[in-house]
Amino acid sequence: MKRNTDFAGCSSPERKKLKTEPYSACDSDIEFEYGDVLEDSDRDDLDDDYWRSSDSGDSDLDEKPEGFSDNEEFADNAYPVCSKSFNLDWVDDPASMQHYEFTKFESLLVAAPEPTPLEYFRMMLTDEILAKIVEDANNNALEIFMSEKTKEKSMICQWKPLTIDEFLVFLGVLLHMGNVKMTRLHNYWKRDPLFLVKGIAMSMGRNRFLIILRALNFCTKNKTEKLCRIRPLVEHFNKTMNDVFYPGRELNMSEPMVVCWDRTGFHRFMNNDKRKYGIKFHLLKNPGGLIQKFTIDSGTPEHAFKVVMNLMKEKLNAGHHLYLDEYYSSLVLVKELLSKKTHCTGLVESNCKFISESVRTKKLNRGETIASYCDGVMVGKWKKIRSLMYISSRYENVMIKVENGTKEKKSKPVAVVEYRKNMSGIDRYNQMQYLSDRKTIRWGTKVFVHILEMMVFNTHFLFNKFSGKRITLFDFRLSVIKDLLPSMEEPVPVLGMPMGHILTKRPIAPGRRHALRKKCKKCSREGRRTDTIYMCMACPDEAGYCLYCSVIYHK
């Protein structure tokens, strides 16, 4: 397993120092303040000022003092750091371990829609958010058109007001581009047989698609804020998921990246990630991969403690069990979640602060394990090939027999087994297909496409769970795309025509009742004008023909 070397809240020199310097030991019964530790808990060179006791007593985490931002999805100080003191007395006796029952149950919080993929997808993509996106796009297009930098022959001068129906067609085209990937957007509208994608070309014109893509803007106020472009989308996603579905007991977190080369001011670098540069997401999910809530890393010096507590705010005091990787796990976080009746299990780095020194320094042989307990928290180490350290407020350090890939039974700590079982849903997240890797798309639009794919991913999970049907993610996407795009009738074969030349009805453009007609090519050559709704896709310029003239001409 690769180690995550992206430490929250640290600059590059501090990360390097963190990975090279040895851990400085401290007495296990030293009292400390959360407020001091969280500002610099990723460093090993704490000054003496950090090691001081507090007489301020416990403070309520649900109350925000003055000066803290109300927006939990972006502000690094959104969750106030409490001031609480406790003694670290590590023992070998697991008697202090606690167990909280799960008081909720997994359920759909709204009436189940019609058992079709589109109805489940529209459960998240509501008319309210569509109306706001369309309104902001129209306002932004007008602002660009009125700008002094806009040239007279610019494509934006062809702008026509966007409607919700046309925007749904645009979304269908956008999703289908994830199924049929090409190097350039213009290739989707090429008439070359090597590039021809009729489903896209017949649904929306190239220029119209590019204009809408350029006009997309999700906030017209406070444009000086870093994340104003996508704030309404994040808030809508989190609110909708909170109103639609309540997850089961087990939850987990991950931190994927959206590729981005724009100068956003908050792009991140993760050395062990497939996508090294980009915009960092923090996701709260269930073991099946459903994304319950997420936030975007704004680039400010935020601590993993605040991120986790913000995402878990609506799920505290209910007996949930949260699984974390090394990026989020810490003794401070596990103890705070335990005080909120929330269990936590995860892997920890060997230089994690305040964990048992006897566990940290113990040299193990293959298959051996060791653990220490403190106030309901277990810290253990187990060696298979390499030493693995883990922390849990739910499981004791008990070894159980599990089957490996060759059906052999091996002994492993129960905390490690449950961790790997409940973190497996992270792999399903990589099944999403989207266009955010394109360099020509601005970062705000990349995030929008990514959130759109997250909606498809979530509604596919809900569809399989509550509709009584089970289909693959690809089939679910394809069904949604077909329902979003205008109907496309099958080509009409004409007897006597050569192979490849098939008459097709011209599509009905959005906002029109009837299809636009073309002049018949053969009739025009004979001096007659005949308008027809049929055209030949194989002929140059998709020439129009009458049904009778087509047979004669192609012969």
N, C-alpha and C positions, 0 to 999 in steps of 0.2 A: 504494500500500500504506500502510495506516495505521500510524502509529508507536505502539508500546506504551509508554505513559507511566507504567505501574505498576512502579516500581523497587523491587526487593527490599531489605528492611532499612532503608528510608528513611522518615522521617516526612514529613508534607505540606510543611513549610517546606523540608526538605532536597531534596525532589523539585523544588520550584519553583526553588530555588537551582541545582540540577543542570542544569535546562533553560535557565537564563538566563545563568549565568556562563560565561565562556570557559575552555577547557582550559588549565591551567597546565603549561607545558612542563617537561620534565626531561631530563637527559642520558641517552642511550640505554644507557650502560654502567653505570648505577647498580645496585647490588645491593639486593634487598629481601627481606623475609620474607613468606611467605604469611600467617602468623598476624596480622601487623599490617595487611596490605593488605585481607584478606577482611573484617575487622571494619568497614571504612569505605571499600571500594573504589568505592562509588557517589558519593562526595563528591569535589569538586575542590579543596577547601581543606585538603589534608593538611598536618599540622604537620611540623616538622623531625624530631620523634621517630619518624615513620614511615619516614624514609629512613635506615635503618641496616642494616649488614651483619650476617650471622649466621655463627657458627662452629660451630653445633650439628650441622651435617651433615644428611644425608637421614634421614628417619624413615619407617617403614613405615605406610602408610595403613590397612592391614588391622588394625592393633592399636589398641584403644581404651584410653586411659588411664583412671585412676580418676576417677569423677565423671561419665562420659559415660553417657547413657541407652542401654539395650539395644534399645529400640524404635525402629527406623529409620523407621517410617512417620510419626511425629509429632514426635520430639524435634528441636529446632533444632540441638542440639549432637551429633547422633547420629554425624556423620562428623567425626573430628578433623581439624583443619587442620594440614597438615604444615609443616615449616620447611625450605625449600629455597631456595638462592640461585642465580641465573643472570644472565648479562650480556645486555643487549639490544643486539645489533649488527645493525642492519637493512642489508641489501645488496640489490642487484638480481639477483644470481645465484641461480637456484633449485636449485643443486647440493645444498643441505642437506635437500631434501624426501625423506621416507621413505615406504616402502610396506610394510604388513603384510598378509599373506595371512589370509583368513578360515578358521579352523581347525575350525569347527563346520559344521552344515548344518541347514536348516529341517526340522523333523520333529515328528510327534505322538509323545509320549513314553509313551503308554499304548496299550493295545489299542483299536482303533477300535470304538465301540459300534454297535448296530443303526442302520441308516441312516434313522432317523426324527428329526424335530426334537426331540421330547420326550426321547429318549435322549441326544442331544447336550446339551440343556439340563440334564438331571440329572447330566451329567458334571461340571458346576460346582456346581450346587445339590445337594450330597450329602446323604445321610441324617444324617451327623454334624452338619452345620450346621443342618439342619432340626430335629433333636432339641434342640439348644441353644437355638434361637430359641423353640421351643414351651415348653421348660422355663422360660426367662426370662420369657416372656409370662404363664405361669400364676403364677409367683412374684410378678410385678409386679401382676397383677390382684388377688391375695390381699392384697398390701400396700396397694393402694388401697382395697380393701373394708374393711380393718381400720383405716384412717385415721380420725381423729376428724373430719376435714373432710367425709367422705362422708355425704351425706344419706340418709335412710331410703328415699326413693323414687328414688334415683339409678339410672341405667341399669346401673352396674357391679354392683349387687345381683343382677342377673339372670345373672351370670357362671356359665358351666359350663366344666369343664376342656377346654382346647384340645388337639386331637390333630393328628398330622402330616397325616392325610388331609384333615381340615377346613382346615388351614392351606394346603394345596396348592390347595384350592378358593378360599380367600381370595386367594391369589396370582393365580389365573386371573382373578378379578373385578378385582383391582387392575390387571393388565396390560390387560384389555379396556377399562377406563376411559380408558386412553391412546389407544385407537382411537376411542371414542365420547366426545368431550369435552363436558361440561356445566359450567355455572357453579357449581352447588352439588351436593354429594354426594347430598343427599336427592332430587334430581330423577331419579336413576337408578331409584328405586322408585315414582315417581308412576304412577298409572293413567291419567292424561290421555294420549290418543293422541299428543299432540305430544311427549311425553317417554318413552313406553313403550319400555323396553329389556328384552325378555323374557329374554334370555340371562343378564342379571345378576339380575333379580328371581326367576327360577326356580332360581338356583344357591344364593343365600344371602339371608337376610332382612336388612332394613336395620339393625335394632337389633343383630343379631349382628355384622354387618360393622363397625359403628361401635365396638362394644365391643372387638373384636379390634384395631382400629386404635388405640384408646386404650391398650390393654394392651401394645402392642409395646414391648419394652425389651431391649436386646442386651447388657446387662452389669448385674449386681446388686452388684458389688464396686467399691470405690474411686470412689464417685459424685462425689467432689469434683474429680476430674480432668475437664478440659474435654471431651475426646473419648472418654470412657469409654463413651458410648452406642453408638458405632459401631466401636470398636476391633476386636472379634472379626470383624466383617464385612470390614474392610480386611485384616486378617491372613489370613483365609480366602481372600479373592480372590487376593491376591498369592501365597500358598503354592500354591493350586490351579493357577494359571496357570504357575507355575514347574515344577510336577510334570507338567503335561499337555502343554505345547507349548514348543518352543524356536524362536525367530524366526530369520529370515535375517540377512544381514549388515547391511542398512540399518535404522536405528531413528530415531525422531524424538520430540520432546517438545512438549507444549502445556499451557496453563493455563486450562481452561474454568472457568465459574462455575455454581454451583447457586443459583438465586434464593432468598433467605432474608431475611426482615425481623425474625427473632427476635433477641433480645439475647444473642447467643452469646458475645460478647467477642472473637471472632476473625473476624467478617465483614469482607470487604474491599470496596474500591471500585476499579473499573477504568473509566476515563473512555471508552475506545474500545470497550468491550465492549457487546454488545447487552443483556446482563444486568449492570447496573452494580453492584448491591449483592448480596452473597451469600457463599457459602462457596467458597473457591478450591481447585481440584484441581490436582495436578501429575501428568500422564500420560506414561508411557513407552509408545510405540506403534510398530508397524511401518508401512511406507508404505500398506498396505491398510486401516489403521484399527484393527487388532486391538490392544486395550489389554493390554500385557504386565504392567505394574505401575503402581501409583499411590500417591500420598500426599496427605494433606489438609493445607492450610496452617492451622496452629493459631493463627496470629496473633502468634507470638513473633518477635523480630527474627532471622530466619534468612536465610542468604545462598543465592543461586541455586547457588553452587558446591557447597554441602553437599547440596542437593536432588538435583542431577544425579548426584553421586557415590554417594548412597544408592540411587537408583533403578538405577544401572548396576553396582552392586556384584557381582551374579552374572554380568555380561556382560563384565567386564574381561579383558584378556589373551587375547582370542579373535579379534581382528581386526575387530571391529564398526566400523561407520561411523555416527556419530550426527549428526543434523541438528537445529540449534537456531535459534530466533528471537532477536531482540534482547534479550529478557528474560533469557535464560540465558547468551548468548555473552560470553566474555571471553578475553583472552590467557592469563590464569592457568589457566583451566579447560581450554582447548585444549592447552596444554603438559602439564598433568597427565594428561589422557586419553592424549596421545601417549606419555607415559612408561609407560602401562599398555597399550600396543599397541592403542589404540583411536583411530581417526581421527575427526575432527570437522569439520563444515562448517556455517556459519551466517552470518546477517547480524549486523552490529554497529552500535552507535550511533557517531556521529562523535566523541562525547566519551568513548569507551571508553578506559580507562587503558592506558598503556604501548604503544600501537600506534604505527606509524611516523609521525613528524611530517611527513615529506615526502608521504606518502599523504594524511594528514589535511588538509593545507593546500593541496594541489594543486588548481587550478582547471581543470576539464576542459570541452571542447566536446562536443557531442552525438556519441555513438559512441566516444569516446576512453576509454582505460583506463590504469591505472597500478597497480603492485604492488611490494611489498618483501617480503623473506624473512629469517627469523631462526630458526635452530635447528629447521628442519623445519616452520615455520609461515609461511603466506603471508597477507598482508593486502593487499587490493586495493580499488580504487574504479573504478566504471564509471558513465557517465552516459548515460541514455536520454532521459528528460525531466528527471528529477531525479537527483542523484548518489546512488549506492547503494554502501555499504561492506560488504565481506564478508571472512570469515576462513576459512581451511581448512588442515588439516594433511595433506590427501590430494591436492588438485588444484593444479597450477600455474596461473598466470594466462594461460590459452590461450583464444583466441576460436574458437568453432565456429559453423557455419551451422545454424540451426534454422528450421522453418516456423512462421509465426504463424497467426492465425485465418483470414487471407485467402490462405493457401498461399504467401505470400511468404517467401523465405529471408532471415533477418536474422542478423547476427553478435552473439553474446552470450558472456560468459565461461562456461566450462564449469562453474565452481563455482556460478554463479547458476542455470544450466539444471538441474543435478542437485539443487540445493536445492529448486527449485520442483516438480520431479518427485517427490521423496521426501517432501515436506510436503503433498501433495495429499490424503492420507488424513484429514487433520484435518477436511475438509469433511464427510466421511461421519459424523463424530461428531454433527453437528447433525441427523441423521435420527432420532435417538432421540426417542420420545414418552413422556412420563411426567407424573406429577401433582405434581411438586415445586414447581410455580409456585403452588400453592394456599396462600393465607395461613393457612387454618385448620389446616394440618398442621404439627406441630412439626418442628423442624429435624432431629432424629435420624431421624424417619420419612421426611423428605424425602431425606436421604442414603441411607437404606435403599432407597427406591424407585429412586433414581438408580443405585445399585450393582446392583440387580436388572435394570435396563435395560442396564447395561454387560454383565452376564452374557448376556442375550439377544443383544446385539450381537456379543459374542465367539463364542458358540456358533454363531451364524449364519455367521460367517466360517469357522469350523472345519468346519461342515456342508458348505458349498459346496466347500471345499478337499479334504476327505477322504472324503466319502460317495459321490462319483460323481454327485451330483445338484447342480443349481443352481436356487435359487428366490430370490425377492426377500425383503427383510427383512420386509415386511408379511405375505407369505404364511407365512414362518417363524413370526412372532409369532402369527398366527391359528391355525396348526396346534398350537403349544404351548398356546394358550389353550383350544382345543377339547379337548385331552387332559387338561388340568388340571380343567376344569369337569365336572360330572356329565353323563351322556349325556342328551340331549334328543331325544325321539322327535318325528317330524313330526306335526303336527295331523291328527286323523282327521276328514275331511269327512263330513257326514251329509246324505243326500239329502233335499231338501225344505226345508232351512234357508235363511233369507235370507242375503244376502251379508254377510260379516264375522263371522257367528256360526258358529264352528267349535269343535267339542268337542276338548279337549286333555286328555291324561292328566296327572294331578297329579304333580309331580316327587318323586323319592325323596329325602328329607332325608338329609344326611350322618349316618352312624351307624345308619341304619335299613335293614331288609331290604325293606320294602314301603312303598308310598305311603300317606299318611294319607287317609282317605275323608271325603267331604262328604255332607250330607243332600241328597237330591233336592228341589229347590224345588217342583216340581209335586206330588210325592207328599206333601210336608209340608202343602200347602194342602188336600189331600183327606183329611188325618188319618192318613196312613200314614207310617211311617218306613222309608226306603230309603237305604242308604249306597252311594255310588258313587265311583269313582276318576276320573270325568270331570267337567270343568268348562268353562264357556263364558267365554273371556277377554274377550268383548265386552259381556257383561252386567254390571250393577252388582254389585260385591263378588265378581266371578268366581264366580257361582252354580253349584252342582253340579246335574247332571241325569243321569237314566238315558238310555240311548240312545233308547228308545222315547218317553219323556216329552219329550225335547228337541225332537223333530220336531213333536209336537203343540203344545207350549208356544210355540215360535217361529212357528208358523203363525198 
